[in-house]
């Protein structure tokens, strides 16, 4: 029997901050605790600088973990991210010491989730901790340290800072990525395509590991019993995610009239929140009841949406193994997604959905229409959606993650 580990886990995002990273971190910590490991979770604090609705979200968080005797936590000081006031950025190292926290806990392993945001890469060092967390202690003690890449940092830099600035910094990206990744014993990517992209950018000690699981028992076709609109029998297109520039939500509104021209009663439902909320709502008004901007959804209602939808649509080209795409597939819902570095590993054309050309709303519309106009094709894709994603159940992914941690320690 393997000896339980003492794991210090740093995360840039955690409940009540709503992102795929927050959900993944919570599931990972809970699984590790259930296996008997001791986990020290270092996460962002919530304070009165954030919109009130952020702190009021009914998300699983610390209250689910605190009953475990092998769990402890620390909330590091934060302020809102410059580009996105509902997300946190850690204050500079002058305000808190990761090294002191680790000296007290003395972990066998350090795991850093979404390390670039902790460093401040998302905001050009104007905010952020300013140095790679955990690295000083790791080097001093020889403790293995793992960085988990949830986000395509390069794509985010381009979206947030624009093409002009991106073209200026492009030549130095390999140097930045190499320097950043060298700080860690291991850098993990959930997508083979994303790994290949960053290896070309000189990422060091990097490898693929399917760590980004979902709860396949929770996301299931039977959740149709929680259908949020049981009296509405229109074919439903669903998007779930943050309403931000890099998610390309506006392209759904470009595609919608093309789809509606062929499928007049089609209903597009957009679930989520973000900086582009108002812009998307204003654009959607001209489609009246054809487009519903639902806002955030949680719990059984969200499970019902995933099972209720006829097609899950994902126009984002910056995904690094998108969680909501997998949740839709596990719910028996076929997916039409824009081609991105990871979507080819989730969506198999003609099996569980289709891939559309990146940044091409017309092609996305064409793929949606093809499914909705062919009931036999839709039934076949729906039947194959769930089996296609079962290998990414949390239990399977976390077993591989745990095995990799033990191998790293043994080495």
DRENDO-935551 format. One record per residue (C-alpha): x, y, z; residue number from 1. Coordinates in Angstrom, 3 decimals. Example, Ala and Ser with C-alpha at 12.3 -4.5 7.8 and 13.67 -1.06 7.14 Angstrom:
PT         x         y         z  seq
PT    12.300    -4.500     7.800    1
PT    13.670    -1.060     7.140    2
This chain:
PT         x         y         z  seq
PT     0.000     0.000     0.000    1
PT     1.351     3.409    -0.978    2
PT     2.127     5.907     1.739    3
PT    -0.267     8.901     1.710    4
PT     1.340    12.132     0.520    5
PT     1.445    15.595     2.035    6
PT     0.439    17.804    -0.904    7
PT     0.543    21.602    -0.941    8
PT    -1.715    22.805    -3.751    9
PT    -1.614    26.426    -4.926   10
PT    -4.412    27.659    -7.151   11
PT    -5.041    31.021    -8.760   12
PT    -8.785    30.282    -8.885   13
PT   -11.221    28.637    -6.495   14
PT   -14.844    28.969    -5.401   15
PT   -16.647    31.356    -5.335   16
PT   -14.701    32.529    -8.413   17
PT   -16.496    30.736   -11.242   18
PT   -14.240    29.133   -13.870   19
PT   -13.444    25.651   -15.092   20
PT   -10.219    25.841   -13.074   21
PT   -12.155    26.485    -9.851   22
PT   -14.362    23.449   -10.440   23
PT   -11.408    21.242   -11.398   24
PT    -9.338    22.227    -8.351   25
PT   -12.215    21.447    -5.995   26
PT   -12.758    18.023    -7.550   27
PT    -9.028    17.256    -7.488   28
PT    -8.592    18.214    -3.829   29
PT   -11.680    16.260    -2.792   30
PT   -10.473    13.126    -4.603   31
PT    -7.007    13.374    -3.038   32
PT    -8.544    13.740     0.422   33
PT   -10.781    10.731    -0.175   34
PT    -7.672     8.669    -0.991   35
PT    -6.172     9.606     2.381   36
PT    -3.659    12.211     1.243   37
PT    -3.107    15.308     3.380   38
PT    -3.845    18.453     1.367   39
PT    -2.980    22.069     2.153   40
PT    -4.966    24.251    -0.266   41
PT    -3.625    27.788    -0.844   42
PT    -6.340    29.717    -2.677   43
PT    -7.495    33.312    -3.415   44
PT    -9.504    35.164    -0.806   45
PT   -12.833    36.796    -1.538   46
PT   -13.238    40.349    -0.210   47
PT   -15.481    43.406    -0.606   48
PT   -13.623    44.649    -3.701   49
PT   -15.493    42.132    -5.854   50
PT   -19.093    42.365    -7.135   51
PT   -21.542    41.064    -4.513   52
PT   -22.878    38.333    -6.776   53
PT   -19.423    36.689    -6.833   54
PT   -19.445    35.911    -3.117   55
PT   -23.074    34.751    -3.222   56
PT   -22.592    31.951    -5.765   57
PT   -23.904    28.543    -4.637   58
PT   -20.716    26.728    -5.634   59
PT   -19.138    23.724    -3.885   60
PT   -16.126    25.008    -1.960   61
PT   -14.349    24.908     1.367   62
PT   -17.465    23.854     3.286   63
PT   -17.355    20.491     1.484   64
PT   -13.670    19.954     2.292   65
PT   -13.416    21.167     5.877   66
PT   -14.944    17.992     7.423   67
PT   -11.889    16.037     6.201   68
PT    -9.361    15.863     9.077   69
PT    -6.517    15.724     6.524   70
PT    -7.460    19.100     4.981   71
PT    -6.174    22.590     5.742   72
PT    -6.238    25.848     3.793   73
PT    -4.947    29.407     3.501   74
PT    -6.570    32.281     1.594   75
PT    -3.935    34.587     0.101   76
PT    -4.737    38.326    -0.250   77
PT    -6.111    39.440    -3.616   78
PT    -7.598    42.282    -5.600   79
PT    -9.675    42.128    -8.808   80
PT    -7.944    41.315   -12.080   81
PT    -7.500    44.406   -14.266   82
PT    -9.334    42.970   -17.269   83
PT   -11.987    41.045   -15.393   84
PT   -13.248    42.441   -12.091   85
PT   -14.977    39.190   -11.088   86
PT   -11.699    37.241   -11.031   87
PT    -8.854    37.538    -8.503   88
PT    -5.202    38.415    -8.825   89
PT    -2.892    37.680    -5.849   90
PT    -1.178    40.603    -4.196   91
PT     2.583    40.935    -4.471   92
PT     4.879    38.688    -2.408   93
PT     5.412    41.583     0.013   94
PT     1.919    40.839     1.352   95
PT     2.240    37.071     1.874   96
PT     4.953    34.431     1.808   97
PT     4.476    31.141    -0.002   98
PT     7.837    29.966     1.354   99
PT     6.782    30.449     4.983  100
PT     3.534    28.581     4.345  101
PT     5.452    25.650     2.884  102
PT     8.076    25.653     5.632  103
PT     5.287    25.208     8.151  104
PT     3.476    22.455     6.206  105
PT     6.587    20.622     4.879  106
PT     4.952    18.945     1.874  107
PT     6.135    15.886    -0.027  108
PT     4.823    17.473    -3.233  109
PT     3.880    20.963    -4.438  110
PT     1.208    21.375    -7.128  111
PT     0.590    24.774    -8.769  112
PT    -2.603    25.138   -10.811  113
PT    -2.761    27.915   -13.406  114
PT     0.684    29.184   -12.398  115
PT     0.894    31.982   -15.029  116
PT    -1.954    33.897   -13.403  117
PT    -0.298    33.632    -9.991  118
PT     2.877    34.983   -11.566  119
PT     0.994    37.861   -13.144  120
PT     1.354    36.938   -16.821  121
PT    -2.307    37.747   -17.463  122
PT    -1.792    41.366   -16.456  123
PT     1.735    42.189   -17.609  124
PT     3.196    42.148   -14.099  125
PT     1.033    45.152   -13.195  126
PT    -0.548    42.846   -10.646  127
PT     0.162    39.350    -9.459  128
PT     2.523    37.633    -7.115  129
PT     5.450    38.507    -9.374  130
PT     7.435    35.291    -9.051  131
PT     6.690    31.565    -9.461  132
PT     5.051    30.368    -6.233  133
PT     6.554    27.439    -4.400  134
PT     9.762    27.444    -6.411  135
PT    12.008    28.993    -3.758  136
PT    11.027    26.341    -1.214  137
PT    11.233    23.581    -3.837  138
PT    14.803    24.480    -4.794  139
PT    15.904    24.845    -1.190  140
PT    14.480    21.496    -0.045  141
PT    14.477    19.404    -3.223  142
PT    10.693    18.992    -3.023  143
PT     9.145    18.117    -6.413  144
PT     6.934    20.870    -7.828  145
PT     4.359    20.415   -10.610  146
PT     2.761    23.112   -12.750  147
PT    -0.644    22.383   -14.298  148
PT    -1.502    24.302   -17.491  149
PT    -5.234    24.946   -17.707  150
PT    -5.077    27.859   -20.125  151
PT    -3.499    28.714   -23.455  152
PT    -1.572    31.701   -22.082  153
PT    -0.302    32.765   -25.493  154
PT    -3.820    32.902   -26.958  155
PT    -5.054    34.862   -23.929  156
PT    -2.259    37.420   -24.270  157
PT    -3.311    37.927   -27.887  158
PT    -7.000    38.338   -27.041  159
PT    -6.509    40.696   -24.108  160
PT    -3.705    42.850   -25.487  161
PT    -4.507    42.907   -29.215  162
PT    -2.623    41.938   -32.366  163
PT    -0.307    44.969   -32.439  164
PT     1.131    44.344   -28.980  165
PT     1.127    40.582   -29.494  166
PT     3.251    40.910   -32.641  167
PT     5.741    42.956   -30.639  168
PT     6.112    40.334   -27.907  169
PT     5.867    37.251   -30.171  170
PT     9.673    36.969   -30.697  171
PT    10.337    36.771   -26.954  172
PT     7.624    34.214   -26.159  173
PT     9.927    31.164   -26.484  174
PT    12.347    32.773   -24.017  175
PT     9.510    33.582   -21.565  176
PT     7.936    30.114   -21.812  177
PT    11.325    28.396   -21.446  178
PT    12.271    30.485   -18.423  179
PT     8.851    29.986   -16.828  180
PT     8.658    26.210   -17.343  181
PT    12.229    25.598   -16.146  182
PT    11.118    26.506   -12.624  183
PT     9.089    23.298   -12.275  184
PT    10.008    19.636   -11.962  185
PT     7.161    18.846   -14.340  186
PT     4.676    20.819   -16.467  187
PT     1.431    18.993   -17.257  188
PT    -0.882    19.581   -20.224  189
PT    -4.341    17.986   -20.608  190
PT    -4.167    18.261   -24.396  191
PT    -1.580    16.644   -26.683  192
PT    -2.036    19.432   -29.230  193
PT    -1.507    22.103   -26.587  194
PT     1.597    20.288   -25.350  195
PT     3.029    20.229   -28.879  196
PT     2.339    23.954   -29.272  197
PT     4.185    24.847   -26.072  198
PT     7.061    22.489   -26.724  199
PT     7.623    24.421   -29.948  200
PT     7.730    27.506   -27.716  201
PT    10.551    25.847   -25.721  202
PT     8.493    24.602   -22.754  203
PT    10.787    22.444   -20.608  204
PT    10.048    19.190   -18.727  205
PT     6.534    19.088   -20.164  206
PT     4.259    16.131   -20.819  207
PT     0.678    15.114   -21.526  208
PT    -1.536    13.805   -18.755  209
PT    -5.361    13.652   -18.894  210
PT    -5.817    15.363   -15.527  211
PT    -8.894    17.362   -16.580  212
PT   -11.719    15.011   -15.703  213
PT   -15.438    15.417   -15.139  214
PT   -17.932    13.597   -12.941  215
PT   -19.591    11.278   -15.458  216
PT   -22.058    10.047   -12.858  217
PT   -23.179    13.604   -12.174  218
PT   -23.400    14.686   -15.835  219
PT   -25.759    12.158   -17.381  220
PT   -28.616    11.974   -19.925  221
PT   -31.058    11.107   -17.118  222
PT   -30.779    14.724   -15.943  223
PT   -33.428    15.561   -18.531  224
PT   -35.778    15.225   -15.526  225
PT   -34.404    18.628   -14.410  226
PT   -35.297    20.247   -17.749  227
PT   -35.416    24.030   -17.021  228
PT   -37.910    24.647   -19.865  229
PT   -40.117    21.525   -19.962  230
PT   -42.906    23.226   -21.915  231
PT   -40.533    24.490   -24.611  232
PT   -40.097    21.911   -27.368  233
PT   -37.940    23.954   -29.731  234
PT   -34.553    22.513   -30.791  235
PT   -32.098    24.025   -28.299  236
PT   -28.500    25.119   -28.847  237
PT   -26.576    25.579   -25.596  238
PT   -23.422    27.469   -24.652  239
PT   -22.065    27.394   -21.102  240
PT   -19.009    29.454   -20.178  241
PT   -17.600    32.844   -19.339  242
PT   -18.884    35.728   -21.460  243
PT   -15.465    37.021   -22.486  244
PT   -13.645    37.974   -25.682  245
PT   -11.533    34.816   -25.844  246
PT   -14.638    32.589   -25.634  247
PT   -15.956    34.064   -28.932  248
PT   -19.541    34.189   -27.625  249
PT   -20.403    36.984   -30.086  250
PT   -19.825    34.526   -32.932  251
PT   -22.839    32.524   -31.747  252
PT   -24.979    35.580   -32.442  253
PT   -23.380    35.825   -35.894  254
PT   -24.239    32.189   -36.563  255
PT   -27.757    32.279   -35.098  256
PT   -29.605    34.064   -37.973  257
PT   -27.964    31.690   -40.484  258
PT   -29.255    28.723   -38.492  259
PT   -32.701    30.279   -37.955  260
PT   -33.063    30.792   -41.707  261
PT   -33.068    26.993   -42.110  262
PT   -34.460    25.967   -38.682  263
PT   -36.998    28.755   -37.919  264
PT   -37.890    27.611   -34.368  265
PT   -34.297    27.077   -33.176  266
PT   -33.560    28.381   -29.663  267
PT   -30.073    29.525   -28.582  268
PT   -29.430    29.590   -24.812  269
PT   -26.285    31.302   -23.495  270
PT   -25.398    30.515   -19.880  271
PT   -22.661    32.340   -18.000  272
PT   -21.408    35.773   -17.018  273
PT   -18.459    38.010   -17.772  274
PT   -17.206    41.372   -19.037  275
PT   -19.163    41.143   -22.304  276
PT   -22.510    40.501   -20.593  277
PT   -24.144    43.772   -21.570  278
PT   -22.806    43.723   -25.113  279
PT   -24.166    40.201   -25.722  280
PT   -27.547    41.027   -24.155  281
PT   -27.970    44.088   -26.358  282
PT   -27.126    42.139   -29.516  283
PT   -29.479    39.305   -28.527  284
PT   -32.472    41.629   -28.165  285
PT   -33.058    41.776   -31.919  286
PT   -33.645    38.001   -31.981  287
PT   -36.362    38.291   -29.289  288
PT   -37.371    34.880   -27.902  289
PT   -35.047    33.070   -30.315  290
PT   -32.033    33.809   -28.094  291
PT   -32.120    33.523   -24.297  292
PT   -29.338    35.044   -22.193  293
PT   -29.877    32.999   -19.049  294
PT   -27.085    34.292   -16.831  295
PT   -25.345    31.913   -14.442  296
PT   -26.765    28.483   -13.684  297
PT   -25.828    26.059   -10.926  298
PT   -26.749    22.705    -9.425  299
PT   -29.598    20.609   -10.797  300
PT   -30.700    23.387   -13.136  301
PT   -27.337    23.359   -14.927  302
PT   -27.363    19.559   -15.122  303
PT   -30.804    19.853   -16.691  304
PT   -29.577    22.324   -19.311  305
PT   -26.782    20.012   -20.430  306
PT   -29.180    17.075   -20.810  307
PT   -31.966    19.228   -22.331  308
PT   -29.870    20.699   -25.140  309
PT   -30.010    19.253   -28.628  310
PT   -26.525    20.539   -29.477  311
PT   -23.799    22.111   -27.355  312
PT   -22.033    24.870   -29.302  313
PT   -18.539    26.055   -28.415  314
PT   -17.010    28.780   -30.645  315
PT   -13.865    29.278   -28.513  316
PT   -10.471    28.685   -30.131  317
PT    -8.434    29.078   -26.923  318
PT    -9.575    25.985   -25.012  319
PT    -7.118    23.638   -23.340  320
PT    -9.437    20.631   -23.035  321
PT   -12.720    22.396   -22.337  322
PT   -14.615    21.105   -19.295  323
PT   -18.080    22.146   -20.475  324
PT   -17.596    20.329   -23.791  325
PT   -16.951    17.114   -21.868  326
PT   -19.878    17.781   -19.527  327
PT   -22.178    18.137   -22.532  328
PT   -20.918    14.902   -24.088  329
PT   -21.298    13.032   -20.788  330
PT   -24.896    14.312   -20.728  331
PT   -25.540    12.701   -24.112  332
PT   -25.477    15.974   -26.033  333
PT   -23.530    16.179   -29.314  334
PT   -21.104    19.072   -29.750  335
PT   -20.324    21.493   -32.550  336
PT   -17.083    23.236   -31.608  337
PT   -14.621    25.509   -33.334  338
PT   -11.353    23.842   -34.234  339
PT    -8.877    24.516   -31.390  340
PT    -5.715    22.845   -30.077  341
PT    -7.695    20.468   -27.852  342
PT   -11.100    20.020   -29.488  343
PT    -9.825    17.356   -31.889  344
PT    -9.190    15.199   -28.807  345
PT   -12.751    15.687   -27.557  346
PT   -14.934    15.971   -30.646  347
PT   -14.687    13.251   -33.299  348
PT   -16.481    14.447   -36.453  349
PT   -19.401    12.210   -37.317  350
PT   -19.104    10.301   -34.031  351
PT   -20.068    12.690   -31.218  352
PT   -20.409    15.969   -33.102  353
PT   -18.594    18.116   -35.643  354
PT   -15.686    20.556   -35.755  355
PT   -16.168    23.937   -37.437  356
PT   -13.501    26.176   -38.926  357
PT   -12.025    28.557   -36.353  358
PT   -13.592    32.034   -36.331  359
PT   -16.082    31.021   -39.016  360
PT   -19.690    31.466   -37.800  361
PT   -21.035    30.391   -41.196  362
PT   -19.298    27.016   -40.972  363
PT   -20.452    26.568   -37.377  364
PT   -24.017    27.296   -38.533  365
PT   -23.661    24.807   -41.396  366
PT   -22.587    22.023   -38.998  367
PT   -25.479    22.759   -36.611  368
PT   -28.018    22.761   -39.452  369
PT   -26.691    19.430   -40.744  370
PT   -27.452    17.805   -37.378  371
PT   -30.844    19.417   -36.788  372
PT   -32.087    18.594   -40.298  373
PT   -31.196    14.895   -39.982  374
PT   -32.981    13.210   -37.020  375
PT   -31.156     9.912   -37.615  376
PT   -27.758    11.618   -37.552  377
PT   -28.684    13.540   -34.407  378
PT   -29.836    10.338   -32.683  379
PT   -26.613     8.567   -33.646  380
PT   -24.391    11.419   -32.402  381
PT   -26.369    11.624   -29.146  382
PT   -26.060     7.871   -28.589  383
PT   -22.293     7.980   -29.094  384
PT   -21.647    11.200   -27.143  385
PT   -21.470     9.737   -23.645  386
PT   -19.375     6.625   -24.424  387
PT   -16.861     8.868   -26.217  388
PT   -15.979    10.723   -23.021  389
PT   -16.138     8.077   -20.252  390
PT   -12.343     7.692   -20.221  391
PT   -12.192    11.219   -18.787  392
PT   -14.186    10.444   -15.664  393
PT   -12.581    11.993   -12.573  394
PT   -11.712     8.648   -11.018  395
PT    -9.749     7.523   -14.096  396
PT    -8.000    10.875   -14.598  397
PT    -7.079    11.295   -10.950  398
PT    -5.690     7.782   -10.686  399
PT    -3.267     8.665   -13.500  400
PT    -2.483    11.974   -11.779  401
PT    -1.763    10.254    -8.453  402
PT     0.438     7.639   -10.153  403
PT     2.454    10.413   -11.812  404
PT     3.011    12.171    -8.473  405
PT     4.363     8.962    -6.924  406
PT     6.701     8.406    -9.884  407
PT     7.986    11.963    -9.601  408
PT     8.721    11.543    -5.903  409
PT    10.411     8.185    -6.477  410
PT    12.656     9.712    -9.136  411
